[in-house]
Every structure is written in C-alpha cells, then in structure tokens.
C-alpha cells in the first residue's frame, strides 16, 4: 500500500539511512588520492611547457633588444635548462649554457644580457648537482664555480642589472644553485635510505615470523611423532608377533595379522610424510628423489666443490619421503662442505640390505665467525632423518663428517615368504628398527 505524503507533513528519507556522511575532508582526500599518481606527469608537463615558453620569450626579447634576429635565434635553446633539468640534467647544462656564453662573448648590443636570461643556467646547475650522475654533478659544480668567480671579478650585479645592494645576491646565484642542488641530493639520498631501512625491517620481521612458525611446526611435528609413530610401531610389532604365533594353528588369523601389520606400516609411512611437510615448508609440486642425486652432485662440482663419490650397492627400495630426506641431507651436507670446508669433500653412499648409509666428509676451513655459526642446517638434517625413521650424527673438528642412516623397504620376496621362514628374533629386530625414530627425536 502506497503512502501519500500530504503537504506540510515531515518527510522521511530512508534511502540514505545507514550511510556515512561524507565530509569535506573526505572529499578532499579522495581528490588527492586520484591526483597523486598524476603528479609526476603533471610536473613533467609543467616543466616542458615553462621551458618552451621561456625559450620563446627570451628569443623575442633578445631580438627586440638587439634589433638582431640572429641573437634571438641563438637564445632559443635557452629554455632547455628548465625543461630538462630533472629528467636529463646533463643535456640541460650542455644545451642551455652555450647560447648565453656565445652571446656574452660576441656582445649583446654592447650590453650584458639581462639577469633573467641567466635563470635557466641556474636551474640547469641545480638539476646537474641534484639529479645527475657523478660526472654530471662535477660538470654542474664546475660551471657554478666559473660563473661565481666571473660574477664577483666583473661586478656584473652593479654594472648591468641596476639592482643596487641586491646585486651582491645576484653575484652568488650560481653558488646558491649549487648549494640547493646539494641539499636536494642529500634529501633524496636520505629518503632512499629510509625506504631501504623500512624494506629491510619488513623483510626481517617476515623472516622472524617465519622462523617462529617453523619452530612451532617443529615442536608440533616432534610431539605428533613421539605419540603417533610410537603407537604405530607398537601395533606393527604386536601384529607381527601374533602373525608368527598363529601361523601354524590358523593361517587365516596369520593373514589377518599380516594385513594389520602392513596397513600400520603404510600408515606410519604416511604419517612421516605428513610430518616432513609439517616440519619443513616446501613448495607444492614434485619433490626431488633418487633420480635427482646425480644432477645434485654435478651442480656441486660446477659450484667449485672438488667432490669424490663412492657408491656401493644398488639404489632403490626407499619410500618417497625417505628419498626426499636422503636428497635434502646430501644437499645440506655438500652445501656446508662448499661454504665452510676447504673446498674438497668425499661422499660415500652404501646401499645395504636393511638401510642406506650416507657419509659426507670434508676438511674444516680456517675458523671464522661465519664457520662458527652454521645456522639451523644440522638440526634440520637431524630432524629429517628422524622423521624418515633413521638417524644422523655429526662430527666436528679438523675433519667435519656427517653420517646418516635411513631404513630401506623390505624386498618383495621377503614379504611373500612364509611365516615359518622367519623367527620371533626377526620380529624383535624389526620392532627395534621401527622404534628407532622415537629415541632419535627424544
């Protein structure tokens, strides 16, 4: 039902209800936000326009004052000192200086050119000192010094400008342009330094935050590993023991226990993969593994490391998470040898029946503050080995040695063997192997 608003009845405007009232300050800020990106372009347009206008006016004035159109034509490039002083300071000096110098040498109808005609020279000097390179700055300083000496020696202010006592100030205008240029350059350098400090401070805060997150992730990964991995290891050991005990009496029960043990092993491998991702921040996508080891060794040699490799046995039988752990441990060890060692290293990789052993040995370089602080690389390698179900030890001294051992997967023939071929002793050994990460991470 529509409501009819009668004459004299107060009207209610609900369309604007809940909207914030825009003040003059808000509108002014909005205008500034729109104009701020345009300021550099507007400034450039203003400088080019002012320079062109000055060139035309000075050429006309010189032609009228000297009754010589050639003098006006010579003065035409003078405005470049204003138009180009900020974007091309060297060209501003080189284009604006010759016309006024030529007119002074050839004569300006028997007089000295009016002081206003020197204004582009001062602007060009300012631009050369403030915005130019090192060589451009010295060009501007040299011209400023020469003009100041010439002004003071010739007394230009009193003789030609008719400025009275203010002529003393005119004598030092080139030096003033030099001083202002140096001041602008110092302010720009200070602003750049402040921006650099702010950027570095932001990067430092981000790094500290990332380090805190990594520390928290490490703590959580360690706690989860101690609880879940230990429990799954116990389940595996108990299931294997029950499988051996019931193999002769109930083959069906033995098969069930074997399924339980294998499922627990798969779950333990998945847990370790998840803990590795939780412990170490990694990019999404395929991770390096055994196929990338040779490329890693070649890249280390190309980086300048004299590397001797000794490998025994056949590669393989590593899970994806353990392949990644082996790659990262090898990468970190060789990087430490390159950065902190004497430039040579020996890598030994032995593929056994139950585990793969990695030994990286290098001579220690002369002790420096950088060598003393190796960061978190060693702890990271130890964490990776622990989460992969292995162990890692480091020997420091005249010879720096990293030893790592990672367990291998059982062979297919061993998994398909009958329970009678195994004994309870092997179950105890397997249990001890699976319990190794708990002790390593404690």
C-alpha positions as CSV (number, residue, x, y, z in Angstrom):
1,X,0.0,0.0,0.0
2,X,1.5,3.3,-1.1
3,X,1.6,6.1,1.4
4,X,0.6,9.6,0.3
5,X,2.7,12.4,1.6
6,X,0.5,15.4,2.3
7,X,1.6,19.0,2.2
8,X,3.2,20.1,5.4
9,X,3.9,16.6,6.6
10,X,7.5,16.0,7.5
11,X,9.2,13.7,5.0
12,X,11.4,10.8,5.9
13,X,14.2,10.0,3.6
14,X,15.2,6.4,4.4
15,X,17.3,5.9,1.3
16,X,20.4,7.4,3.0
17,X,19.9,5.6,6.3
18,X,22.9,3.8,7.5
19,X,25.3,5.6,5.1
20,X,28.2,7.5,6.5
21,X,28.0,11.2,5.7
22,X,30.9,12.4,3.5
23,X,32.7,15.4,4.9
24,X,34.7,18.0,3.1
25,X,37.9,16.4,4.4
26,X,36.9,13.0,2.9
27,X,36.2,14.5,-0.5
28,X,39.5,16.4,-0.3
29,X,41.3,13.1,0.5
30,X,39.5,11.4,-2.4
31,X,40.6,14.1,-4.8
32,X,44.2,13.8,-3.5
33,X,44.2,10.0,-4.0
34,X,43.2,10.5,-7.6
35,X,45.7,13.2,-8.3
36,X,48.7,11.7,-6.5
37,X,49.5,9.2,-9.3
38,X,49.3,12.1,-11.8
39,X,51.7,14.5,-10.0
40,X,54.9,13.3,-11.7
41,X,53.3,13.5,-15.2
42,X,51.8,16.9,-14.4
43,X,55.2,18.1,-13.1
44,X,56.9,17.0,-16.3
45,X,54.3,18.7,-18.5
46,X,54.7,21.9,-16.5
47,X,58.5,21.9,-16.8
48,X,58.4,21.3,-20.5
49,X,55.8,24.0,-21.0
50,X,57.7,26.5,-18.9
51,X,60.9,25.7,-20.7
52,X,59.3,26.2,-24.1
53,X,57.6,29.4,-23.0
54,X,60.9,30.8,-21.7
55,X,62.7,30.0,-24.9
56,X,60.1,31.9,-27.0
57,X,60.0,34.9,-24.6
58,X,63.8,35.1,-24.3
59,X,64.3,34.8,-28.1
60,X,61.7,37.6,-28.7
61,X,63.3,39.8,-26.0
62,X,66.8,39.3,-27.4
63,X,65.7,40.1,-31.0
64,X,63.9,43.3,-29.9
65,X,66.7,44.4,-27.5
66,X,69.4,43.9,-30.1
67,X,67.4,44.5,-33.3
68,X,69.1,41.3,-34.5
69,X,67.0,38.3,-35.2
70,X,70.1,36.1,-35.2
71,X,70.7,36.8,-31.5
72,X,67.1,35.8,-30.8
73,X,67.6,32.6,-32.7
74,X,70.8,31.8,-30.7
75,X,68.8,32.3,-27.4
76,X,66.1,29.9,-28.5
77,X,67.6,26.7,-26.9
78,X,67.9,28.5,-23.5
79,X,64.7,27.0,-22.2
80,X,66.2,23.5,-22.2
81,X,67.8,24.3,-18.8
82,X,64.3,24.5,-17.4
83,X,62.6,21.7,-19.4
84,X,65.3,19.1,-19.0
85,X,66.9,19.9,-15.6
86,X,65.3,16.9,-13.8
87,X,64.9,14.2,-16.5
88,X,68.1,14.9,-18.5
89,X,70.3,17.1,-16.3
90,X,73.5,16.7,-18.4
91,X,71.7,17.7,-21.6
92,X,70.1,20.6,-19.8
93,X,73.5,22.0,-19.0
94,X,75.0,21.3,-22.4
95,X,72.1,22.8,-24.3
96,X,71.4,25.9,-22.1
97,X,75.0,27.0,-21.4
98,X,76.4,27.6,-25.0
99,X,73.8,30.2,-26.1
100,X,74.3,32.5,-23.2
101,X,78.1,32.1,-23.3
102,X,78.1,32.8,-27.1
103,X,76.1,35.9,-26.6
104,X,78.3,37.2,-23.8
105,X,81.4,36.6,-26.0
106,X,80.0,38.2,-29.2
107,X,78.2,41.0,-27.5
108,X,74.6,41.7,-26.6
109,X,74.2,45.1,-28.4
110,X,77.1,46.4,-26.3
111,X,75.5,45.3,-23.1
112,X,75.4,42.3,-20.8
113,X,72.3,40.1,-21.2
114,X,69.6,40.8,-18.7
115,X,69.8,38.8,-15.5
116,X,66.6,36.9,-16.1
117,X,68.1,35.3,-19.1
118,X,70.6,33.5,-16.8
119,X,67.8,31.8,-14.8
120,X,67.8,28.6,-17.0
121,X,71.6,28.3,-16.3
122,X,71.0,28.3,-12.6
123,X,68.2,25.7,-12.9
124,X,70.4,23.5,-15.0
125,X,73.2,23.7,-12.4
126,X,70.7,22.8,-9.7
127,X,69.5,19.8,-11.8
128,X,73.0,18.6,-12.6
129,X,74.1,18.6,-8.9
130,X,70.8,17.2,-7.6
131,X,69.8,14.6,-10.2
132,X,72.8,13.9,-12.3
133,X,75.4,11.2,-12.1
134,X,78.8,11.7,-10.5
135,X,80.4,13.1,-13.7
136,X,77.3,15.3,-14.4
137,X,77.5,16.7,-10.9
138,X,81.1,17.8,-11.4
139,X,80.1,19.5,-14.6
140,X,77.4,21.5,-12.8
141,X,79.8,22.3,-10.0
142,X,82.5,23.5,-12.4
143,X,80.1,25.8,-14.3
144,X,78.8,27.2,-11.0
145,X,82.3,27.9,-9.7
146,X,83.3,29.5,-13.0
147,X,80.2,31.8,-13.1
148,X,80.6,32.8,-9.4
149,X,84.3,33.7,-9.9
150,X,83.4,35.6,-13.1
151,X,80.5,37.4,-11.5
152,X,82.5,38.5,-8.5
153,X,85.5,39.5,-10.5
154,X,83.5,41.5,-13.1
155,X,80.9,43.1,-10.7
156,X,78.1,42.2,-13.1
157,X,75.4,43.0,-10.5
158,X,76.2,46.7,-10.1
159,X,77.2,47.5,-13.6
160,X,74.4,45.9,-15.6
161,X,71.5,44.8,-13.5
162,X,70.8,48.1,-11.7
163,X,69.7,46.2,-8.6
164,X,71.6,48.3,-6.1
165,X,72.6,46.4,-2.9
166,X,70.7,43.3,-4.2
167,X,73.4,43.0,-6.9
168,X,75.6,41.2,-4.2
169,X,73.0,38.5,-4.1
170,X,73.0,38.2,-7.9
171,X,76.7,37.6,-7.8
172,X,76.3,34.5,-5.8
173,X,73.3,33.0,-7.6
174,X,75.4,30.3,-9.3
175,X,76.8,29.2,-5.9
176,X,73.3,29.3,-4.4
177,X,72.1,26.9,-7.2
178,X,75.0,24.6,-6.4
179,X,74.1,24.6,-2.7
180,X,70.4,24.0,-3.3
181,X,71.3,21.1,-5.6
182,X,73.5,19.5,-3.0
183,X,70.7,19.9,-0.4
184,X,68.1,18.2,-2.7
185,X,70.5,15.4,-3.5
186,X,71.1,14.8,0.3
187,X,67.4,14.8,1.0
188,X,66.8,12.3,-1.9
189,X,69.6,10.1,-0.6
190,X,68.1,10.2,2.9
191,X,64.7,9.3,1.6
192,X,66.1,6.3,-0.3
193,X,68.0,5.2,2.8
194,X,64.8,5.4,4.8
195,X,62.9,3.4,2.3
196,X,65.7,0.8,2.2
197,X,65.7,0.6,6.0
198,X,61.9,0.2,6.0
199,X,62.2,-2.6,3.4
200,X,64.9,-4.4,5.3
201,X,63.0,-4.0,8.5
202,X,59.9,-5.5,6.9
203,X,61.9,-8.4,5.5
204,X,63.5,-9.0,8.9
205,X,60.0,-9.1,10.6
206,X,58.8,-11.5,7.9
207,X,61.9,-13.7,8.5
208,X,61.4,-13.7,12.3
209,X,57.8,-14.6,11.9
210,X,58.7,-17.4,9.5
211,X,61.3,-18.6,12.0
212,X,58.8,-18.6,14.8
213,X,56.3,-20.5,12.6
214,X,59.0,-23.1,11.7
215,X,59.9,-23.5,15.4
216,X,56.2,-24.1,16.2
217,X,55.8,-26.5,13.3
218,X,58.9,-28.4,14.5
219,X,57.5,-28.7,18.0
220,X,54.2,-29.9,16.8
221,X,55.8,-32.4,14.4
222,X,58.0,-33.7,17.2
223,X,55.1,-34.2,19.6
224,X,53.0,-35.9,16.9
225,X,55.9,-38.2,16.0
226,X,56.5,-39.2,19.6
227,X,52.9,-40.1,20.1
228,X,51.6,-41.5,16.8
229,X,54.8,-43.1,15.4
230,X,55.5,-44.8,18.7
231,X,51.9,-46.2,18.9
232,X,52.0,-47.4,15.3
233,X,55.4,-49.1,15.9
234,X,53.9,-51.0,18.8
235,X,51.0,-52.0,16.7
236,X,53.3,-53.3,14.0
237,X,55.5,-55.2,16.5
238,X,52.4,-56.8,18.1
239,X,50.8,-57.7,14.8
240,X,54.0,-59.4,13.5
241,X,54.4,-61.3,16.8
242,X,50.8,-62.5,16.6
243,X,51.3,-63.5,13.0
244,X,54.3,-65.7,13.8
245,X,52.5,-67.2,16.8
246,X,49.3,-68.1,14.9
247,X,50.9,-69.2,11.6
248,X,50.8,-72.9,12.3
249,X,47.4,-73.0,14.0
250,X,45.3,-70.6,12.0
251,X,46.6,-69.4,8.6
252,X,43.6,-67.1,8.3
253,X,44.4,-65.3,11.5
254,X,48.1,-65.1,10.4
255,X,46.9,-63.4,7.1
256,X,44.8,-61.0,9.1
257,X,47.7,-60.0,11.4
258,X,49.9,-59.6,8.3
259,X,47.3,-57.3,6.8
260,X,47.2,-55.3,10.1
261,X,51.0,-55.0,10.2
262,X,51.2,-53.9,6.6
263,X,48.4,-51.4,7.0
264,X,50.1,-50.0,10.1
265,X,53.4,-49.7,8.1
266,X,51.7,-47.8,5.3
267,X,50.0,-45.5,7.9
268,X,53.4,-44.9,9.6
269,X,55.0,-44.0,6.2
270,X,52.1,-41.6,5.5
271,X,52.4,-40.1,9.0
272,X,56.1,-39.5,8.4
273,X,55.4,-37.8,5.0
274,X,52.9,-35.5,6.7
275,X,55.3,-34.7,9.5
276,X,58.0,-33.9,7.0
277,X,55.8,-31.5,5.2
278,X,54.7,-30.0,8.6
279,X,58.3,-29.7,9.8
280,X,59.7,-28.2,6.6
281,X,57.9,-25.6,4.5
282,X,58.1,-26.8,0.9
283,X,56.6,-25.6,-2.4
284,X,53.8,-27.6,-3.9
285,X,54.8,-30.0,-6.7
286,X,57.1,-32.9,-7.3
287,X,59.9,-33.2,-4.8
288,X,63.5,-34.4,-5.7
289,X,64.4,-38.0,-5.1
290,X,66.9,-40.7,-6.2
291,X,66.7,-39.7,-9.8
292,X,68.0,-36.2,-9.0
293,X,71.0,-37.3,-7.0
294,X,73.4,-37.3,-10.0
295,X,72.2,-33.8,-11.0
296,X,72.8,-32.6,-7.5
297,X,76.4,-33.9,-7.5
298,X,77.1,-32.3,-10.8
299,X,75.8,-29.0,-9.6
300,X,78.0,-29.1,-6.6
301,X,81.0,-29.8,-8.8
302,X,80.1,-26.9,-11.0
303,X,79.9,-24.7,-8.0
304,X,83.6,-25.3,-7.3
305,X,83.5,-28.3,-4.9
306,X,86.1,-31.0,-5.5
307,X,83.9,-34.0,-4.9
308,X,84.8,-37.7,-4.7
309,X,81.9,-40.1,-4.8
310,X,82.0,-43.7,-3.7
311,X,78.7,-45.6,-4.0
312,X,78.2,-49.3,-3.2
313,X,75.2,-51.4,-3.9
314,X,72.0,-50.9,-5.9
315,X,69.8,-47.8,-5.4
316,X,66.2,-48.2,-4.6
317,X,63.7,-49.5,-2.0
318,X,63.2,-46.1,-0.5
319,X,59.8,-44.5,0.1
320,X,59.1,-41.1,-1.4
321,X,59.5,-39.4,1.9
322,X,62.9,-41.1,2.5
323,X,64.1,-40.3,-1.0
324,X,63.4,-36.7,-0.2
325,X,65.1,-36.9,3.2
326,X,68.2,-38.5,1.6
327,X,68.3,-35.8,-1.1
328,X,68.0,-32.9,1.3
329,X,70.5,-34.3,3.8
330,X,73.0,-34.9,1.0
331,X,72.3,-31.4,-0.4
332,X,72.8,-29.7,3.0
333,X,75.9,-31.7,3.8
334,X,77.6,-30.8,0.5
335,X,76.5,-27.2,0.8
336,X,78.1,-27.0,4.2
337,X,81.3,-28.5,2.8
338,X,81.3,-25.9,0.0
339,X,80.6,-22.9,2.3
340,X,82.6,-23.9,5.4
341,X,85.1,-26.5,4.2
342,X,88.4,-26.4,2.4
343,X,86.8,-26.9,-1.0
344,X,87.0,-30.7,-1.2
345,X,84.7,-33.4,0.1
346,X,84.2,-37.2,0.0
347,X,80.7,-38.7,-0.3
348,X,80.1,-42.4,0.5
349,X,76.8,-44.0,-0.2
350,X,76.3,-47.6,0.7
351,X,73.1,-49.5,0.0
352,X,72.8,-52.4,2.4
353,X,70.1,-55.0,2.9
354,X,68.1,-53.1,5.6
355,X,69.4,-49.5,5.4
356,X,71.3,-47.0,3.3
357,X,74.3,-45.2,4.9
358,X,75.4,-41.8,3.8
359,X,78.8,-40.4,4.9
360,X,80.0,-36.9,3.8
361,X,83.5,-35.9,4.9
362,X,85.3,-32.7,4.4
363,X,88.2,-30.8,5.9
364,X,87.3,-27.8,8.0
365,X,88.5,-24.4,6.8
366,X,90.2,-21.8,8.9
367,X,87.9,-20.9,11.8
368,X,85.9,-17.7,11.1
369,X,82.8,-16.2,12.7
370,X,80.8,-17.4,9.8
371,X,82.0,-21.0,10.3
372,X,81.3,-20.9,14.0
373,X,77.6,-20.2,13.3
374,X,76.3,-22.8,10.9
375,X,72.6,-21.8,11.5
376,X,69.9,-24.5,11.7
377,X,71.2,-26.8,8.9
378,X,72.4,-29.6,11.2
379,X,69.3,-29.6,13.3
380,X,67.2,-29.6,10.1
381,X,69.1,-32.7,8.8
382,X,68.7,-34.4,12.1
383,X,65.0,-33.7,12.1
384,X,64.6,-35.0,8.5
385,X,66.5,-38.2,9.3
386,X,64.4,-38.7,12.5
387,X,61.1,-38.2,10.7
388,X,62.2,-40.6,8.0
389,X,62.8,-43.3,10.6
390,X,66.6,-43.0,10.5
391,X,69.3,-41.4,12.4
392,X,72.0,-38.8,11.8
393,X,75.2,-37.9,13.7
394,X,77.8,-35.1,13.1
395,X,81.5,-35.0,14.0
396,X,83.0,-31.6,14.1
397,X,86.7,-30.8,14.3
398,X,89.6,-30.7,11.9
399,X,87.5,-33.1,9.8
400,X,83.8,-32.5,9.5
401,X,81.8,-35.6,9.0
402,X,78.0,-36.2,8.6
403,X,76.7,-39.8,9.0
404,X,73.1,-40.6,8.1
405,X,71.2,-43.9,8.0
406,X,67.8,-44.4,6.5
407,X,65.9,-47.7,6.6
408,X,65.0,-49.4,3.3
409,X,61.7,-51.1,2.4
410,X,61.6,-54.9,2.6
411,X,62.1,-56.8,-0.6
412,X,59.0,-58.2,-2.3
413,X,60.4,-61.8,-1.9
414,X,60.7,-61.2,1.9
415,X,57.1,-60.0,2.2
416,X,55.9,-63.0,0.3
417,X,57.9,-65.6,2.3
418,X,56.1,-67.9,4.6
419,X,56.0,-67.1,8.3
420,X,57.9,-70.3,9.1
421,X,60.9,-68.8,7.3
422,X,61.0,-66.1,10.0
423,X,61.6,-66.3,13.7
424,X,60.5,-64.2,16.6
425,X,64.0,-62.8,16.7
426,X,63.5,-61.1,13.4
427,X,60.3,-59.6,14.8
428,X,62.2,-58.1,17.7
429,X,64.8,-56.7,15.4
430,X,62.1,-55.1,13.2
431,X,60.4,-53.7,16.2
432,X,63.7,-52.2,17.4
433,X,64.2,-50.7,14.0
434,X,60.8,-49.1,13.9
435,X,61.2,-47.8,17.4
436,X,64.4,-46.0,16.5
437,X,62.8,-42.7,15.5
438,X,61.3,-42.3,18.9
439,X,64.6,-42.4,20.6
440,X,66.2,-40.3,17.9
441,X,63.7,-37.5,18.3
442,X,63.7,-37.6,22.1
